[in-house]
Amino acid sequence: MSKYVLIKPLISEKSEQISEREGKYSFVVDKRANKIEIRKAVESMYNVSVEAVNTAIIPGKNKSRYTKTGIMRGMKSPYKKAVVTLAEGEVIDFFGEA
């Protein structure tokens, strides 16, 4: 179940700063998943205790690029993002450094 709810972790400069400072981790999740399912999926997959889950649906964006043959237009797909707050002292290691 957890591998269908959690699609991938969001790794960016902003999310790394928030995870180091506040213990919050960002994930791209299934659009149909609710907060309870996300909490259970993170707890079972990473063996941590979750304090809070905040979600947001990020809308799609129009994109275009210029090529030799002309302008190519497309769209970036919308997705659902979950920001998970862990208990004090808990850490998720995405890169296996420890």
C-alpha positions as CSV (number, residue, x, y, z in Angstrom):
1,M,0.0,0.0,0.0
2,S,2.7,2.5,1.0
3,K,4.5,2.2,-2.4
4,Y,1.3,3.2,-4.2
5,V,0.7,6.2,-1.9
6,L,4.2,7.7,-1.9
7,I,5.4,8.3,-5.5
8,K,8.8,10.0,-4.8
9,P,10.5,12.3,-2.3
10,L,10.7,16.0,-3.4
11,I,14.4,16.9,-3.3
12,S,15.2,20.6,-3.9
13,E,17.2,23.3,-2.1
14,K,14.2,24.6,-0.3
15,S,13.0,21.2,0.9
16,E,16.5,20.3,2.1
17,Q,16.7,23.5,4.1
18,I,13.3,22.8,5.7
19,S,14.2,19.2,6.5
20,E,17.5,20.3,8.2
21,R,16.0,23.2,10.1
22,E,12.5,22.0,11.0
23,G,12.4,18.2,10.5
24,K,9.8,18.5,7.6
25,Y,10.1,16.3,4.5
26,S,8.3,16.7,1.2
27,F,6.9,13.9,-1.0
28,V,4.9,13.7,-4.2
29,V,1.9,11.5,-3.4
30,D,-1.0,9.9,-5.2
31,K,-3.8,12.5,-5.8
32,R,-6.4,10.3,-4.2
33,A,-4.4,9.7,-1.0
34,N,-5.6,11.4,2.2
35,K,-3.6,12.5,5.2
36,I,-4.1,9.3,7.2
37,E,-3.0,7.1,4.4
38,I,0.1,9.3,3.8
39,R,1.0,9.2,7.5
40,K,0.7,5.4,7.6
41,A,2.8,5.0,4.4
42,V,5.6,7.2,5.7
43,E,5.7,5.5,9.1
44,S,5.8,2.0,7.6
45,M,8.3,2.8,4.8
46,Y,10.8,4.8,6.8
47,N,10.2,3.5,10.4
48,V,9.7,7.0,11.9
49,S,6.9,8.6,13.9
50,V,4.9,11.3,12.1
51,E,3.5,14.3,14.0
52,A,1.7,16.1,11.2
53,V,0.9,15.9,7.5
54,N,0.1,19.0,5.3
55,T,-1.0,18.5,1.7
56,A,-1.3,20.8,-1.3
57,I,-2.4,20.2,-4.9
58,I,0.1,21.9,-7.2
59,P,-1.6,22.9,-10.5
60,G,-0.1,22.1,-13.9
61,K,1.9,24.7,-15.8
62,N,2.1,25.6,-19.5
63,K,5.6,25.2,-20.9
64,S,7.1,26.1,-24.3
65,R,10.5,25.8,-25.8
66,Y,12.0,27.1,-29.0
67,T,13.5,24.6,-31.5
68,K,14.8,24.6,-35.1
69,T,11.3,23.5,-36.3
70,G,9.4,26.1,-34.3
71,I,7.8,26.5,-30.9
72,M,6.9,23.3,-29.1
73,R,4.1,23.7,-26.5
74,G,3.2,21.4,-23.7
75,M,2.1,21.2,-20.2
76,K,3.7,20.1,-16.9
77,S,1.3,17.7,-15.1
78,P,-0.4,18.7,-11.8
79,Y,0.5,16.7,-8.7
80,K,-0.2,16.5,-5.0
81,K,2.5,17.4,-2.5
82,A,2.7,16.3,1.1
83,V,4.9,17.9,3.8
84,V,5.4,15.5,6.7
85,T,6.6,16.7,10.1
86,L,8.5,14.1,12.1
87,A,8.8,13.8,15.8
88,E,11.7,15.5,17.6
89,G,15.0,13.7,16.8
90,E,13.7,11.6,13.9
91,V,15.5,11.8,10.5
92,I,14.8,10.3,7.1
93,D,18.0,9.6,5.1
94,F,17.2,9.6,1.4
95,F,20.8,9.3,0.2
96,G,22.1,6.5,2.6
97,E,24.9,8.6,4.0
98,A,24.8,7.2,7.6
